[in-house]
Amino acid sequence: MSAMTQTVLLAIDTSTEFCSVALIAASDAAPASTAPRIWFRHDETGAVSSTRVLPAVRELLDEAGFTLADCNAIAFGTGPGSFTGLRTATGVAQGLAFGRGLPVVPIGTLAACAEHARLNALAAGAPAPTRVLAALDARMDEVYWADYAWDEAAGDWRTLQPAALDAPGLLAAPAEPFTLAGNAAAAFGERLPLAALAAHVDGAALPHAVPVAQLALRAFRAGRVVPADQAAPEYVRNKVAQTTAERLAERAARESGR
């Protein structure tokens, strides 16, 4: 199939300790229900994902039989997440897009968690969740979170609560059955009361380039793209590091909760 009859996107996420890269190809003539072809790499690299991203991109392009010239856009996980990782994904996406004059598709990592929960449910043969609260351990005794509802008519997620940063006990539970996606439940246990209210907890629904690619395909087709020079991380938290006093206070809080 010629690249002229399909949409090809490259997606990058380095918001966690994983270097995650995916390539998605979807026929422009096929029904919306037709699954796109996807190739990916998801490697645990720690803080050195920058050394793995471009080799992973080359591997996927070779495996799929594409070149960067076949891509319509570059998608990347904007955050929240690791500050260094977010800068890596943004910089690589910008560099690849500038080189080919391509637009970029910014995708929030919490939205990727919601989409990951949907993909996990479908893969397991279960009904896809229609309400997902995504919550990730933000360190410093806080949680990154956002609330999403599935819009059946649009075939995409609708954001009810944009990405926010709060203490684990302050997250607001939806008034309807919901899936809790992300690692916050495992990280905070009983200190995250919201987890006990969830109809389902999907701790495996984490930032990953495959859900980023799926979201980016919908966004690209809807025209939600930006020029490469406008690509930017979404930090949510402005403060990067704790003071010594804050670290001691956090340690005391964790020990008192045992």
The 8 nearest C-alpha neighbors of each residue, nearest first, counted from 0:
[[1, 2, 4, 5, 3, 26, 24, 25],
 [0, 2, 3, 4, 5, 69, 26, 6],
 [1, 3, 5, 4, 69, 0, 6, 7],
 [4, 2, 1, 5, 6, 0, 69, 27],
 [5, 3, 2, 1, 27, 26, 0, 6],
 [6, 4, 26, 27, 2, 25, 3, 7],
 [5, 7, 25, 24, 71, 26, 27, 8],
 [6, 8, 24, 70, 71, 23, 5, 25],
 [9, 7, 72, 70, 23, 71, 22, 73],
 [8, 10, 22, 73, 21, 74, 23, 72],
 [11, 9, 74, 21, 212, 75, 20, 208],
 [12, 10, 20, 75, 208, 19, 88, 74],
 [11, 13, 76, 19, 208, 75, 14, 88],
 [14, 12, 84, 18, 15, 88, 17, 19],
 [13, 15, 80, 84, 81, 85, 12, 78],
 [16, 14, 17, 13, 81, 80, 84, 206],
 [15, 17, 45, 43, 44, 46, 18, 14],
 [18, 16, 43, 15, 42, 44, 19, 13],
 [17, 19, 13, 48, 42, 41, 44, 43],
 [18, 20, 41, 12, 208, 40, 17, 207],
 [19, 21, 11, 208, 40, 39, 10, 12],
 [22, 20, 39, 10, 208, 38, 209, 9],
 [21, 23, 9, 38, 37, 8, 10, 39],
 [24, 22, 37, 8, 7, 36, 212, 21],
 [25, 23, 7, 36, 6, 35, 37, 5],
 [26, 24, 35, 6, 5, 27, 36, 7],
 [25, 27, 5, 29, 28, 4, 6, 24],
 [26, 28, 5, 4, 29, 25, 6, 30],
 [27, 29, 26, 30, 4, 5, 25, 31],
 [28, 30, 26, 27, 33, 31, 25, 32],
 [31, 29, 32, 33, 28, 27, 26, 34],
 [32, 30, 33, 29, 34, 28, 27, 154],
 [31, 33, 30, 34, 29, 35, 154, 25],
 [34, 32, 31, 30, 29, 35, 25, 26],
 [33, 35, 32, 36, 25, 31, 37, 30],
 [36, 34, 25, 24, 37, 33, 23, 26],
 [35, 37, 24, 23, 25, 34, 38, 22],
 [38, 36, 23, 22, 35, 24, 39, 21],
 [37, 39, 22, 21, 59, 23, 36, 63],
 [40, 38, 21, 20, 22, 41, 37, 59],
 [39, 41, 20, 19, 42, 21, 55, 38],
 [40, 42, 19, 18, 17, 20, 39, 43],
 [43, 41, 18, 17, 44, 40, 19, 51],
 [42, 44, 17, 16, 45, 18, 41, 48],
 [43, 45, 48, 17, 47, 42, 16, 18],
 [46, 44, 16, 47, 43, 17, 48, 15],
 [45, 47, 48, 16, 44, 84, 83, 49],
 [48, 46, 49, 45, 44, 50, 51, 16],
 [47, 49, 18, 51, 50, 44, 46, 52],
 [48, 50, 47, 51, 52, 87, 53, 84],
 [51, 49, 48, 47, 52, 53, 54, 44],
 [50, 52, 48, 49, 54, 53, 55, 18],
 [53, 51, 55, 49, 54, 50, 48, 56],
 [52, 54, 56, 55, 51, 57, 50, 49],
 [53, 55, 57, 56, 51, 52, 58, 50],
 [56, 54, 58, 52, 53, 57, 51, 59],
 [57, 55, 53, 59, 54, 58, 60, 52],
 [56, 58, 54, 60, 55, 59, 61, 53],
 [59, 57, 55, 61, 56, 60, 62, 54],
 [60, 58, 62, 56, 61, 57, 63, 55],
 [59, 61, 65, 57, 63, 62, 58, 66],
 [60, 62, 64, 58, 59, 63, 57, 65],
 [61, 63, 59, 60, 64, 58, 65, 38],
 [64, 62, 60, 61, 65, 59, 38, 22],
 [63, 65, 61, 62, 60, 66, 59, 69],
 [66, 64, 60, 63, 69, 61, 67, 62],
 [67, 65, 68, 69, 60, 64, 70, 61],
 [66, 68, 69, 70, 65, 60, 99, 95],
 [67, 69, 66, 70, 99, 65, 71, 101],
 [68, 70, 67, 66, 2, 65, 71, 7],
 [71, 69, 7, 8, 67, 68, 72, 9],
 [70, 72, 7, 8, 6, 101, 69, 73],
 [71, 73, 102, 101, 8, 103, 70, 74],
 [72, 74, 103, 9, 8, 92, 10, 104],
 [75, 73, 104, 10, 103, 105, 9, 215],
 [76, 74, 11, 10, 105, 12, 106, 77],
 [75, 77, 12, 106, 108, 107, 78, 105],
 [78, 76, 232, 107, 233, 106, 105, 75],
 [79, 77, 233, 108, 80, 107, 76, 234],
 [78, 80, 234, 233, 235, 108, 77, 143],
 [79, 81, 14, 78, 82, 15, 85, 234],
 [80, 82, 84, 14, 83, 15, 85, 79],
 [81, 83, 85, 84, 80, 86, 234, 239],
 [84, 82, 86, 81, 85, 87, 46, 14],
 [83, 85, 14, 13, 87, 81, 86, 82],
 [86, 84, 82, 88, 14, 87, 83, 232],
 [85, 87, 89, 83, 84, 88, 90, 82],
 [86, 88, 84, 90, 85, 89, 49, 91],
 [89, 87, 91, 85, 90, 86, 13, 92],
 [90, 88, 86, 92, 87, 91, 93, 85],
 [91, 89, 93, 87, 92, 88, 86, 94],
 [90, 92, 94, 88, 93, 89, 87, 95],
 [93, 91, 89, 95, 90, 94, 73, 96],
 [94, 92, 96, 227, 90, 91, 95, 97],
 [93, 95, 91, 97, 96, 92, 90, 98],
 [96, 94, 98, 92, 93, 97, 91, 99],
 [95, 97, 101, 93, 99, 98, 94, 100],
 [98, 96, 100, 94, 99, 95, 93, 227],
 [97, 99, 95, 96, 100, 94, 101, 93],
 [100, 98, 96, 101, 97, 95, 68, 67],
 [99, 101, 97, 96, 98, 102, 227, 95],
 [102, 100, 96, 72, 99, 97, 71, 103],
 [103, 101, 226, 72, 225, 227, 224, 96],
 [102, 104, 73, 74, 72, 225, 227, 224],
 [103, 105, 74, 224, 215, 73, 106, 225],
 [106, 104, 75, 74, 77, 76, 103, 107],
 [107, 105, 76, 77, 75, 211, 104, 108],
 [108, 106, 77, 110, 78, 109, 76, 111],
 [107, 109, 111, 78, 110, 76, 206, 79],
 [110, 108, 112, 111, 107, 133, 145, 113],
 [109, 111, 113, 107, 112, 108, 114, 106],
 [110, 112, 108, 114, 109, 210, 113, 211],
 [111, 113, 115, 205, 109, 204, 110, 114],
 [114, 112, 110, 116, 115, 111, 131, 133],
 [113, 115, 117, 111, 116, 112, 210, 118],
 [114, 116, 112, 204, 118, 117, 113, 210],
 [117, 115, 204, 119, 113, 114, 118, 120],
 [118, 116, 114, 127, 120, 115, 119, 128],
 [117, 119, 115, 121, 120, 116, 122, 114],
 [120, 118, 116, 122, 117, 121, 115, 123],
 [119, 121, 125, 123, 117, 127, 122, 118],
 [120, 122, 124, 118, 123, 119, 125, 127],
 [123, 121, 119, 120, 124, 118, 125, 117],
 [124, 122, 120, 121, 125, 119, 118, 126],
 [123, 125, 121, 122, 120, 126, 127, 119],
 [124, 126, 120, 123, 121, 127, 122, 119],
 [127, 125, 120, 128, 121, 124, 117, 123],
 [126, 128, 117, 120, 121, 125, 129, 118],
 [129, 127, 130, 117, 126, 178, 131, 177],
 [128, 130, 149, 148, 127, 131, 177, 150],
 [131, 129, 148, 177, 128, 147, 149, 178],
 [132, 130, 178, 147, 177, 113, 179, 146],
 [131, 133, 146, 179, 145, 147, 180, 178],
 [134, 132, 180, 144, 145, 109, 181, 179],
 [135, 133, 144, 181, 183, 143, 180, 142],
 [136, 134, 183, 143, 182, 181, 142, 137],
 [135, 137, 183, 142, 138, 182, 186, 143],
 [136, 138, 142, 141, 143, 135, 139, 140],
 [139, 137, 140, 136, 141, 142, 135, 143],
 [138, 140, 141, 137, 249, 241, 246, 245],
 [141, 139, 138, 166, 249, 142, 137, 167],
 [142, 140, 166, 137, 165, 139, 138, 167],
 [141, 143, 137, 136, 165, 164, 135, 167],
 [144, 142, 164, 135, 134, 137, 163, 136],
 [143, 145, 134, 133, 163, 162, 142, 135],
 [144, 146, 162, 160, 161, 133, 132, 163],
 [145, 147, 132, 160, 159, 131, 158, 133],
 [148, 146, 158, 131, 159, 157, 130, 156],
 [149, 147, 130, 157, 129, 156, 150, 131],
 [150, 148, 156, 129, 155, 151, 157, 130],
 [151, 149, 153, 155, 152, 156, 154, 157],
 [152, 150, 154, 153, 149, 155, 156, 129],
 [151, 153, 150, 154, 155, 149, 156, 157],
 [152, 154, 155, 150, 151, 156, 149, 157],
 [155, 153, 151, 152, 150, 156, 149, 217],
 [154, 156, 153, 150, 149, 157, 151, 217],
 [157, 155, 149, 148, 150, 147, 158, 154],
 [156, 158, 148, 147, 149, 150, 159, 155],
 [157, 159, 147, 160, 161, 146, 156, 148],
 [160, 158, 146, 147, 157, 161, 148, 145],
 [159, 161, 146, 145, 158, 162, 147, 163],
 [162, 160, 145, 158, 163, 159, 146, 144],
 [161, 163, 145, 144, 160, 143, 235, 109],
 [162, 164, 144, 143, 161, 145, 235, 165],
 [163, 165, 143, 142, 144, 141, 235, 236],
 [166, 164, 142, 141, 167, 169, 163, 143],
 [165, 167, 141, 168, 169, 142, 140, 164],
 [168, 166, 191, 169, 142, 141, 170, 165],
 [167, 169, 191, 166, 170, 192, 190, 193],
 [168, 170, 167, 166, 165, 171, 191, 192],
 [169, 171, 168, 167, 172, 193, 165, 166],
 [172, 170, 169, 173, 193, 168, 174, 146],
 [171, 173, 193, 174, 170, 196, 132, 197],
 [174, 172, 175, 171, 177, 176, 132, 146],
 [173, 175, 172, 176, 177, 171, 196, 130],
 [176, 174, 173, 177, 130, 172, 198, 197],
 [177, 175, 198, 197, 174, 130, 178, 173],
 [178, 176, 130, 131, 198, 197, 175, 179],
 [177, 179, 199, 131, 200, 197, 198, 180],
 [178, 180, 200, 132, 133, 131, 197, 201],
 [181, 179, 133, 201, 204, 202, 112, 200],
 [180, 182, 202, 134, 205, 204, 135, 133],
 [181, 183, 202, 135, 185, 184, 186, 136],
 [184, 182, 135, 136, 186, 134, 185, 181],
 [185, 183, 188, 186, 187, 182, 194, 191],
 [186, 184, 182, 183, 188, 187, 202, 181],
 [185, 187, 183, 184, 188, 182, 136, 135],
 [188, 186, 190, 184, 191, 185, 183, 189],
 [187, 189, 184, 190, 185, 191, 186, 183],
 [190, 188, 191, 192, 187, 194, 184, 195],
 [189, 191, 187, 188, 192, 168, 167, 256],
 [190, 192, 167, 189, 193, 168, 187, 188],
 [193, 191, 194, 195, 190, 189, 168, 196],
 [192, 194, 196, 191, 195, 172, 197, 170],
 [195, 193, 196, 197, 192, 191, 184, 179],
 [194, 196, 193, 197, 192, 191, 189, 198],
 [197, 195, 193, 194, 198, 192, 172, 176],
 [198, 196, 199, 194, 177, 195, 178, 179],
 [199, 197, 177, 176, 178, 196, 200, 179],
 [198, 200, 178, 197, 179, 201, 177, 180],
 [199, 201, 179, 178, 202, 180, 197, 198],
 [202, 200, 180, 203, 204, 179, 199, 116],
 [201, 203, 181, 182, 204, 180, 200, 205],
 [202, 204, 201, 205, 181, 182, 180, 116],
 [205, 203, 115, 116, 112, 181, 180, 202],
 [204, 206, 112, 181, 203, 207, 115, 182],
 [207, 205, 112, 108, 111, 208, 204, 14],
 [208, 206, 209, 19, 210, 205, 12, 211],
 [207, 209, 211, 19, 20, 21, 12, 11],
 [210, 208, 212, 211, 207, 21, 213, 39],
 [211, 209, 213, 212, 111, 115, 114, 208],
 [212, 210, 208, 214, 209, 111, 213, 215],
 [213, 211, 215, 209, 10, 210, 214, 208],
 [214, 212, 210, 216, 215, 211, 209, 217],
 [215, 213, 211, 217, 212, 216, 210, 218],
 [214, 216, 218, 212, 217, 213, 219, 211],
 [215, 217, 219, 213, 218, 214, 212, 220],
 [218, 216, 220, 214, 215, 219, 221, 213],
 [217, 219, 215, 223, 221, 216, 220, 222],
 [220, 218, 222, 216, 221, 217, 223, 215],
 [219, 221, 217, 222, 218, 216, 223, 215],
 [222, 220, 218, 219, 223, 217, 224, 216],
 [221, 223, 219, 220, 224, 218, 217, 225],
 [224, 222, 218, 219, 221, 104, 225, 220],
 [223, 225, 104, 103, 222, 102, 219, 226],
 [224, 226, 103, 102, 229, 227, 104, 230],
 [227, 225, 102, 228, 229, 103, 224, 230],
 [226, 228, 93, 229, 230, 103, 102, 96],
 [227, 229, 226, 230, 93, 97, 225, 231],
 [230, 228, 227, 226, 231, 225, 103, 93],
 [231, 229, 227, 228, 89, 93, 103, 225],
 [230, 232, 229, 89, 233, 77, 105, 86],
 [233, 231, 77, 85, 234, 78, 89, 86],
 [234, 232, 78, 77, 79, 235, 231, 107],
 [233, 235, 79, 236, 232, 78, 237, 82],
 [236, 234, 233, 79, 237, 163, 164, 162],
 [237, 235, 234, 238, 164, 239, 79, 163],
 [236, 238, 235, 239, 234, 240, 82, 233],
 [237, 239, 236, 240, 241, 234, 235, 82],
 [238, 240, 237, 241, 236, 82, 81, 234],
 [241, 239, 238, 242, 139, 245, 246, 243],
 [242, 240, 245, 246, 243, 139, 239, 238],
 [241, 243, 245, 244, 246, 240, 247, 248],
 [242, 244, 246, 245, 247, 241, 248, 240],
 [243, 245, 247, 242, 246, 248, 241, 249],
 [246, 244, 248, 242, 247, 243, 241, 249],
 [247, 245, 249, 243, 248, 244, 241, 250],
 [246, 248, 250, 244, 245, 249, 251, 243],
 [247, 249, 245, 251, 246, 250, 244, 252],
 [250, 248, 252, 246, 251, 247, 245, 253],
 [249, 251, 247, 253, 252, 248, 254, 246],
 [252, 250, 248, 254, 249, 253, 255, 247],
 [253, 251, 249, 255, 250, 254, 248, 256],
 [252, 254, 256, 250, 251, 255, 249, 257],
 [253, 255, 251, 256, 257, 252, 250, 249],
 [256, 254, 252, 253, 257, 251, 250, 249],
 [257, 255, 253, 254, 252, 190, 251, 189],
 [256, 254, 255, 253, 252, 189, 251, 190]]
